[in-house]
Amino acid sequence: MSGLQQRTLGLAASVRKGEISARDLTVKTLADIEARDKDYNCVTRLLMHRALEAAERVDRLVLQGQDPGPLAGVPFGIKDLFDVRGEITTAGSKVLANDLPATQDATLVAHMIAAGAIPIALTNMDEFAYGFATINAHYGNTRNPHVPERLAGGSSGGSAAGVAARMFSLGLGSDTNGSIRVPASLCGIWGLRATQGRLSVEGSYPFVPSLDTVGPFADSAGGLKACFEALCARSLADVDVGSLRIARLGGWFGENMSAPMQTAIDRLSMALGATDVVELPEVARARAAAFVISASEGAGQHLKRLRAQAADYDPAVRDRLLAGALLPSTLIFQAHRLRNWFRDRMHEAFAKTDILLAPALVGEAPRFDQPEIEIGGKMVSARANLGLYTQPLTLAGFPVLTAPMKVPGLPLGAQLIARPGREDQLFALAEKLEAAGLAEARLI
C-alpha cells in the first residue's frame, strides 16, 4: 500500500495533536505523487511552494497552542479550473496556457486553506469540463487507479482518481451534468454535488453558468462532511437519521443497469427499507434539455476564443462547442422552460420522502478501448452516456451525494438526492451507510 495511510479525520487529528508535522506529511505526499502519478496521470502541476507554505502555517499554529483548523495538514487536490494564486488556470486546455496567473485563490480554495488543509496539486480534467471521461488531448488521459485500462470518469477525474489512489485525502471538483458524481462512482469514493448556489463558484472557470455547481471528493463520509463544512464555513446541525424517509427512483432510473449495479442498488434499497418507488416524469426530455443548455451556454463562453484559436482546442470539444453555437434560440428557450417545469416536478417528488436513491451510472468503468455500451438494447457511445442517470437531475439543482457501495468487483456508486439545502440529511445517511458496512471508499 502506498500513499496516505490515514483517512481525513484521523490525519487531521494526528496533526492537531502534534503527533505528526504537517510539513513532514506534505513533503512525503509530494514525493509520493511524483513517484506514482505516472501510472494514473491525476495531476497536472504540483503546488510545492504553496503546499509547504500552508503546512508551515499549520505547524506554527500547533506549536503556539492555537487551533490550526478542522482539516489541519490534510492534503487536497484542486481541479484545474479553480484559481490558485500565482498559477495559470488552464481549465484543462492549452488555449489558456498563456493567460496571466491568478492573483488570488478561488473562494473554495481559500476556505480549505483557512481550515488547515494543504493545497497539494492541480488535477487533470476534460478540456473546459466538457466531458465525462477525463480524456484530454493536451494533458493526457487520467486512468482509473483500480484498473488503469479503464476510465476514471470526468470531467473531475483527476481529483477523484487522486483520492482513490491515496495521493491526497480530499479533492475539489465541479459538476454541471455529473462531473463529480460520475468519477466518484467509477473510482469508488465519496462525492457531493452541492445544492446549486450553496457553494461559491467565484474564481472557478465557467462551463455552463446556469448549471455549474461545485463540491468535494473525500476518502470517507466523515471527511466529506468536514470538507463541506469548511467550504461553506459553517457547521451542520445533527439529523435524526432514523426519521428519514427514503424512496427509490424508478422508471428511467430503474432501467438499463448492468447486473452488478442492479444487484447493488437492490441490496442497498432493501437495507434502507426503501420500498416506495418514485417515478419522475419526462426524464428523457429533461436530459435532452440539459444537453441543449450545456451546448448553447458552453458555446457562448468560447465564441470569441474559437474565432481566434480554434486550432488550439481539442477537436472533439471544439466540434461540440461549434455545434452548440448553431442551436436555434427557440430550442434553447424550450429547454429552459422544461427546466423550470422539471424542477417543480422534483419538488413534488419529495412530498412524502426525504431522500431519493438512484444508481449513479449504468455500471462499472468502461475500458479505454470499449467505445460503446448497451442502452435500451442498442450499442451507444460509452463516453456520451456515462451521465445517463446524473444529467437529468442536473436541471433541478438539488444536492446529490455519491456513495461508494461496498460490492465485489469494480467500484459502483449510488446517488442520494435530497431537497435543496438539505445536505445535512445526505451526510447523516452517508455516515449511517458507512457505519453499517454498506458503503465505503475503495482506496488503493
NORTALIN-V708994 format. One record per residue. N is the residue number from 1. SS is DSSP state (alpha for helix, beta for strand, coil for the rest). Layout:
# NORTALIN-V708994
[[N & SS] [N & SS]]
This chain:
# NORTALIN-V708994
[[1 & coil] [2 & coil] [3 & coil] [4 & coil] [5 & coil] [6 & coil] [7 & coil] [8 & alpha] [9 & alpha] [10 & alpha] [11 & alpha] [12 & alpha] [13 & alpha] [14 & alpha] [15 & alpha] [16 & alpha] [17 & coil] [18 & coil] [19 & coil] [20 & coil] [21 & coil] [22 & alpha] [23 & alpha] [24 & alpha] [25 & alpha] [26 & alpha] [27 & alpha] [28 & alpha] [29 & alpha] [30 & alpha] [31 & alpha] [32 & alpha] [33 & alpha] [34 & alpha] [35 & alpha] [36 & alpha] [37 & alpha] [38 & alpha] [39 & alpha] [40 & coil] [41 & coil] [42 & coil] [43 & beta] [44 & beta] [45 & beta] [46 & beta] [47 & coil] [48 & alpha] [49 & alpha] [50 & alpha] [51 & alpha] [52 & alpha] [53 & alpha] [54 & alpha] [55 & alpha] [56 & alpha] [57 & alpha] [58 & alpha] [59 & alpha] [60 & alpha] [61 & alpha] [62 & alpha] [63 & alpha] [64 & coil] [65 & coil] [66 & coil] [67 & coil] [68 & coil] [69 & coil] [70 & coil] [71 & coil] [72 & coil] [73 & coil] [74 & coil] [75 & beta] [76 & beta] [77 & beta] [78 & beta] [79 & beta] [80 & coil] [81 & coil] [82 & beta] [83 & coil] [84 & coil] [85 & coil] [86 & coil] [87 & coil] [88 & coil] [89 & coil] [90 & coil] [91 & coil] [92 & coil] [93 & coil] [94 & alpha] [95 & alpha] [96 & alpha] [97 & coil] [98 & coil] [99 & coil] [100 & coil] [101 & coil] [102 & coil] [103 & coil] [104 & coil] [105 & coil] [106 & coil] [107 & alpha] [108 & alpha] [109 & alpha] [110 & alpha] [111 & alpha] [112 & alpha] [113 & alpha] [114 & alpha] [115 & coil] [116 & coil] [117 & coil] [118 & beta] [119 & beta] [120 & beta] [121 & beta] [122 & beta] [123 & beta] [124 & coil] [125 & coil] [126 & coil] [127 & alpha] [128 & alpha] [129 & alpha] [130 & coil] [131 & coil] [132 & coil] [133 & coil] [134 & coil] [135 & coil] [136 & coil] [137 & coil] [138 & coil] [139 & coil] [140 & coil] [141 & coil] [142 & coil] [143 & beta] [144 & coil] [145 & coil] [146 & coil] [147 & coil] [148 & coil] [149 & coil] [150 & beta] [151 & beta] [152 & coil] [153 & coil] [154 & coil] [155 & coil] [156 & coil] [157 & alpha] [158 & alpha] [159 & alpha] [160 & alpha] [161 & alpha] [162 & alpha] [163 & alpha] [164 & alpha] [165 & coil] [166 & coil] [167 & coil] [168 & coil] [169 & coil] [170 & beta] [171 & beta] [172 & beta] [173 & beta] [174 & beta] [175 & beta] [176 & coil] [177 & coil] [178 & coil] [179 & coil] [180 & coil] [181 & alpha] [182 & alpha] [183 & alpha] [184 & alpha] [185 & alpha] [186 & alpha] [187 & alpha] [188 & coil] [189 & coil] [190 & beta] [191 & beta] [192 & beta] [193 & beta] [194 & coil] [195 & coil] [196 & coil] [197 & coil] [198 & coil] [199 & coil] [200 & coil] [201 & coil] [202 & coil] [203 & coil] [204 & beta] [205 & coil] [206 & coil] [207 & coil] [208 & coil] [209 & coil] [210 & coil] [211 & coil] [212 & coil] [213 & beta] [214 & beta] [215 & beta] [216 & beta] [217 & beta] [218 & beta] [219 & coil] [220 & coil] [221 & alpha] [222 & alpha] [223 & alpha] [224 & alpha] [225 & alpha] [226 & alpha] [227 & alpha] [228 & alpha] [229 & alpha] [230 & alpha] [231 & alpha] [232 & alpha] [233 & coil] [234 & coil] [235 & coil] [236 & coil] [237 & coil] [238 & coil] [239 & coil] [240 & coil] [241 & alpha] [242 & alpha] [243 & alpha] [244 & coil] [245 & coil] [246 & beta] [247 & beta] [248 & beta] [249 & beta] [250 & coil] [251 & alpha] [252 & alpha] [253 & alpha] [254 & alpha] [255 & coil] [256 & coil] [257 & coil] [258 & coil] [259 & alpha] [260 & alpha] [261 & alpha] [262 & alpha] [263 & alpha] [264 & alpha] [265 & alpha] [266 & alpha] [267 & alpha] [268 & alpha] [269 & alpha] [270 & alpha] [271 & alpha] [272 & alpha] [273 & coil] [274 & coil] [275 & coil] [276 & coil] [277 & beta] [278 & beta] [279 & coil] [280 & coil] [281 & coil] [282 & coil] [283 & alpha] [284 & alpha] [285 & alpha] [286 & alpha] [287 & alpha] [288 & alpha] [289 & alpha] [290 & alpha] [291 & alpha] [292 & alpha] [293 & alpha] [294 & alpha] [295 & alpha] [296 & alpha] [297 & alpha] [298 & alpha] [299 & alpha] [300 & alpha] [301 & alpha] [302 & alpha] [303 & alpha] [304 & alpha] [305 & alpha] [306 & alpha] [307 & alpha] [308 & alpha] [309 & alpha] [310 & alpha] [311 & alpha] [312 & alpha] [313 & coil] [314 & coil] [315 & alpha] [316 & alpha] [317 & alpha] [318 & alpha] [319 & alpha] [320 & alpha] [321 & alpha] [322 & alpha] [323 & alpha] [324 & alpha] [325 & alpha] [326 & coil] [327 & coil] [328 & coil] [329 & alpha] [330 & alpha] [331 & alpha] [332 & alpha] [333 & alpha] [334 & alpha] [335 & alpha] [336 & alpha] [337 & alpha] [338 & alpha] [339 & alpha] [340 & alpha] [341 & alpha] [342 & alpha] [343 & alpha] [344 & alpha] [345 & alpha] [346 & alpha] [347 & alpha] [348 & alpha] [349 & alpha] [350 & coil] [351 & coil] [352 & coil] [353 & coil] [354 & coil] [355 & beta] [356 & beta] [357 & beta] [358 & beta] [359 & beta] [360 & coil] [361 & coil] [362 & coil] [363 & coil] [364 & coil] [365 & coil] [366 & coil] [367 & beta] [368 & coil] [369 & coil] [370 & coil] [371 & coil] [372 & beta] [373 & beta] [374 & beta] [375 & beta] [376 & coil] [377 & coil] [378 & beta] [379 & beta] [380 & beta] [381 & beta] [382 & coil] [383 & alpha] [384 & alpha] [385 & alpha] [386 & coil] [387 & coil] [388 & coil] [389 & coil] [390 & coil] [391 & alpha] [392 & alpha] [393 & alpha] [394 & alpha] [395 & coil] [396 & coil] [397 & coil] [398 & coil] [399 & coil] [400 & beta] [401 & beta] [402 & beta] [403 & beta] [404 & beta] [405 & beta] [406 & coil] [407 & coil] [408 & coil] [409 & coil] [410 & coil] [411 & coil] [412 & coil] [413 & beta] [414 & beta] [415 & beta] [416 & beta] [417 & beta] [418 & beta] [419 & coil] [420 & coil] [421 & coil] [422 & coil] [423 & alpha] [424 & alpha] [425 & alpha] [426 & alpha] [427 & alpha] [428 & alpha] [429 & alpha] [430 & alpha] [431 & alpha] [432 & alpha] [433 & alpha] [434 & alpha] [435 & alpha] [436 & coil] [437 & coil] [438 & coil] [439 & beta] [440 & coil] [441 & coil] [442 & coil] [443 & coil] [444 & coil]]
